[in-house]
């Protein structure tokens, strides 16, 4: 029996959940919310994989697997001209009860005066 998937902490849902190429392709590649979060943390926020893992509350190897899967899907969508949809995955939204989010993106933490925004 496989080990159950541990929920990954996500600060906020993406602003847009779907991206479509101008050519109007019918193919869709689905990126999970936790994969989106790993791309956001590592590529946009500049986190290391270790920092990303700590933030998402998973092992570093798990963060690396999530990130590699996300990059592969993004490449597939870009090269193949497919739409990219962000949905699903094993995640839980930040509840604002823990210490300040290191990225400062959580709306509840910004209201508490933690981080930028």
Buried (B, 14 or more C-beta within 10 A) or exposed (E): EEEEEEBBBBBBEBEEEEBBBEEEEEEEBBBBBBBBBBBBBBEEBEBEBEBBBBBBBBEBEBBBBBBEBBBEBBEBBEEEEBBBBBEEBBBEBBEBEEEBBBBBBBEBBBEEEBBEE
